[in-house]
Amino acid sequence: MTTSDEIKAELSAWKGKLDMLRVKGSLLKMEFRDKKDEVIDTLESAYETAKGKYEEIRDSEEAQNAAAAVEAGAARAKAAATAALAALKQAYETHTSDDAADESADS
């Protein structure tokens, strides 16, 4: 076998390997596309289910009652916090005015 024949044989072998890789690549692309479509279908179904449940809950009387209860609780918490801050301010002013009176008496 001559060098030229050996090179032709080697090139032919590589051509066969490249053709095999192309076929495998095409098969993998098809498999990936099928899996991708399956995953997307599953995710779309889950999304639609979640959206439907949200809309059911959002429109339900229980959800509206819960929202009203949360708003009322927030209003009560704000009122309590405002009262606590007012008491703290008054205690601070009383304490600082007592300290000022003590300092005047010491002078």
C-alpha positions in Angstrom: 0.0 0.0 0.0 1.4 3.4 -1.0 1.5 6.5 1.1 -1.2 8.0 -1.1 -3.4 4.9 -0.6 -2.8 5.1 3.1 -3.8 8.8 3.2 -6.9 8.1 1.1 -7.8 5.2 3.5 -7.3 7.4 6.6 -9.4 10.3 5.0 -12.1 7.8 4.2 -12.1 6.5 7.7 -12.4 10.1 9.1 -15.2 10.8 6.6 -17.1 7.8 8.0 -16.5 9.0 11.6 -17.7 12.5 10.7 -20.8 11.1 9.0 -21.5 9.0 12.1 -21.1 12.1 14.3 -23.6 14.0 12.1 -26.1 11.2 12.4 -25.7 11.1 16.2 -25.9 14.9 16.4 -29.1 14.8 14.5 -30.6 12.1 16.7 -29.5 14.1 19.8 -31.1 17.2 18.4 -34.4 15.4 17.8 -34.3 13.9 21.3 -33.5 17.2 22.9 -36.3 18.9 21.0 -38.7 16.2 22.2 -37.6 16.6 25.8 -37.7 20.4 25.5 -41.3 20.3 24.2 -42.3 17.9 27.0 -40.8 20.1 29.7 -42.4 23.2 28.2 -45.8 21.5 28.0 -45.5 20.4 31.6 -44.5 23.9 32.8 -47.4 25.5 30.8 -49.8 23.1 32.4 -48.5 23.9 35.9 -48.7 27.6 35.1 -52.3 27.4 34.0 -53.3 25.3 37.1 -51.6 27.8 39.4 -53.2 30.8 37.6 -56.6 29.2 37.9 -56.2 28.5 41.6 -55.0 32.1 42.2 -58.1 33.4 40.4 -60.4 31.2 42.4 -58.8 32.3 45.6 -58.6 36.0 44.6 -62.3 36.1 43.8 -63.5 34.1 46.8 -65.4 35.6 49.7 -62.9 34.2 52.1 -60.0 36.0 50.4 -62.0 39.3 50.5 -62.7 38.7 54.2 -59.1 37.9 54.9 -58.0 41.0 53.1 -60.4 43.1 55.2 -59.2 41.4 58.4 -55.6 42.2 57.5 -56.4 45.8 56.8 -58.2 46.1 60.1 -55.3 44.5 61.9 -52.9 46.8 60.2 -55.0 49.8 61.3 -55.1 48.6 64.9 -51.3 48.0 64.9 -50.7 51.5 63.5 -52.9 53.0 66.2 -51.1 51.0 68.9 -47.7 52.0 67.6 -48.8 55.7 67.4 -50.0 55.5 71.1 -46.8 53.8 72.2 -44.7 56.5 70.4 -46.8 59.2 72.1 -46.2 57.6 75.5 -42.5 57.3 74.8 -42.3 61.0 73.7 -44.1 62.1 76.9 -41.9 60.0 79.1 -38.8 61.4 77.4 -40.0 65.0 77.8 -40.9 64.4 81.4 -37.5 62.8 82.1 -35.6 65.6 80.3 -37.6 68.3 82.0 -37.0 66.7 85.4 -33.2 66.6 84.6 -33.3 70.3 83.6 -35.1 71.1 86.9 -32.5 69.2 88.9 -29.7 71.0 87.1 -31.3 74.4 87.9 -31.7 73.5 91.5 -28.1 72.5 91.8 -26.8 75.8 90.3 
